[in-house]
Amino acid sequence: MTDFDTQALIGAIRGAIRTDEPVYLHAPLFEGRENEYVKDCIDTGWVSTAGAYVTKFEDMLAERCGAAHAVAVVNGTAALHMALLLAGVGPGDEVLVPAMTFVASANAISHCGAVPHFVESAPDTLGIDAAKLRVYLAQMSSEDRARIKAIVPVHVFGFIGDMEGLAALAEEFGLVIVEDAAEALGSTYKGKAPGHFGAMAALSFNGNKIITTGGGGAILTQDPDLAARARHLTVTAKQPHPYEFIHDEVGYNYRMPNINAALGCAQMEKLDGFIDDKRALYERYMSAFGDVSDVEIIAPPEGCLSNYWLNAMRLDKGAPRDDILEALGNAGLHCRPIWRLMHRLPMYEACPRMDLSVAEDLEARIINLPSSVVLGRDL
Ligand SMILES: *Cc1c(COP(=O)(O)O)cnc(C)c1O
C-alpha cells in the first residue's frame, strides 16, 4: 500500500487535538497541590524512605482500586519483581507473559531468575488470548507444563479484557496471576479495578503514566500476608527496633521515598479529572477518524471502562508504518509504534514461546497517538 493518505491522517489528528503546535505523546500535568506537598517534604526534612505521604498515597491507591492493601515502591518494575517473588517465582521456573508488552514485564521475571514464556495477544483486548493459550498449554507435555508457575496479564494502554477466560485458565493449570497494571490505574473491567484479577497487581507512576510520582510503583493485593511480606522485603527486611539494625533475610531497597509519594498524593487528587479529559480526547479521535480510510482508532474491549491512557490506531494490513511514523514526527506529532515484541529482542530470542502471529501482525500496525490530558480539554 503505497497510496496511504498521510495528509488525511495528519489532518484527522490535528482536528482531534485542536492545536497546530508540536505535541508530545504524553506529557505530565501538575496543576494541583504538587508544589505544596513537595515543599512540605523539603521544609520538614521528610524527603526519604519514611514520612506520612507514603502511607497517605498508599491509602488513596487502595481506596481508588477497592484494594485491601497498597504497597508503594520505587518503580513499576520493582513492583512486578516483588509481586513475582511473593508469588513464589524463582530460578528454573517459567512465567507466561505476552510478547507484546513493555520490556519491564519480561525483565521482572528475569530478575527472579525465571524464564519468560511468551504468549499470544488477542486483537480486540490487546491482552493475552486465553483461548489460544489454553489450547497451547493443553498440548504441552506435563513436564514442560510443570515448570510454569505464574502468568502476567498486561493491561495494554489501560485496556482490561477477558479476565474470566484468564481466571479459568489459571485455575485449570494452577498458575498464580500477577497483573501488570502499570498502564491501567483508573481502569475497570466489569466494575472491578486492577488488583482484583490476580493475587497481586503492579502499578507504575513513571513520568509518562496517567499519574506520576517522578518514578514510582505500587503493589495492590487483597491478601494481608502478601502485603505484610511486601512491606518487610521492600525495606531491606529490617525488623522494627528503636535503634538496632536487625535484618532477617536478603531484602530489597524498594520503598518509595516520601517526596515522590507527596507528588503522588497531589496527582491522585486529579485522577478523575484526567480520565474525563482523556475520554473526551478519545471521543474526538473517534469522530475525527470516521472519514479516514486505512486506519482505525482502537476501542476499549467489552466490559472495560478504560482510563484511556494512550490512544492507539491500527493501520490496515500492509500500510507503511515506518514511513507514517516519520511523516507524523515531521509534522510535529510525537507518535510511536507499539513495543518491539519481546522474542525479537536479543536477550529474549531463545525463550520459549507459542505462535505469535497476531502479536506480530499488531506490532506492524499499531501506532500510539498524542494523548496528554490537556489535549482533551476545550482550549
Ligand atoms: C511503565 C510500564 C512498566 C514499568 O514501570 P516502571 O515504573 O517504568 O518501572 C511495566 N509494564 C508496563 C506494561 C509499563 O507500561
The ligand as an SDF file (V2000), in Angstrom:
LIG
                    3D

 15 15  0  0  0  0  0  0  0  0999 V2000
    5.6600    1.5060   32.5330 C   0  0  0  0  0  0  0  0  0  0  0  0
    5.4670    0.0430   32.4610 C   0  0  0  0  0  0  0  0  0  0  0  0
    6.1330   -0.8350   33.3410 C   0  0  0  0  0  0  0  0  0  0  0  0
    7.2710   -0.4440   34.2470 C   0  0  0  0  0  0  0  0  0  0  0  0
    7.1140    0.6070   35.0530 O   0  0  0  0  0  0  0  0  0  0  0  0
    8.3900    1.4700   35.5250 P   0  0  0  0  0  0  0  0  0  0  0  0
    7.7850    2.3070   36.5910 O   0  0  0  0  0  0  0  0  0  0  0  0
    8.8330    2.2420   34.3330 O   0  0  0  0  0  0  0  0  0  0  0  0
    9.4130    0.5410   36.0440 O   0  0  0  0  0  0  0  0  0  0  0  0
    5.8230   -2.1940   33.2780 C   0  0  0  0  0  0  0  0  0  0  0  0
    4.9350   -2.6650   32.4160 N   0  0  0  0  0  0  0  0  0  0  0  0
    4.2800   -1.8720   31.5430 C   0  0  0  0  0  0  0  0  0  0  0  0
    3.2920   -2.5020   30.6100 C   0  0  0  0  0  0  0  0  0  0  0  0
    4.5360   -0.5000   31.5280 C   0  0  0  0  0  0  0  0  0  0  0  0
    3.9040    0.2710   30.6480 O   0  0  0  0  0  0  0  0  0  0  0  0
  1  2  1  0
  2  3  1  0
  2 14  2  0
  3  4  1  0
  3 10  2  0
  4  5  1  0
  5  6  1  0
  6  7  2  0
  6  8  1  0
  6  9  1  0
 10 11  1  0
 11 12  2  0
 12 13  1  0
 12 14  1  0
 14 15  1  0
M  END
$$$$
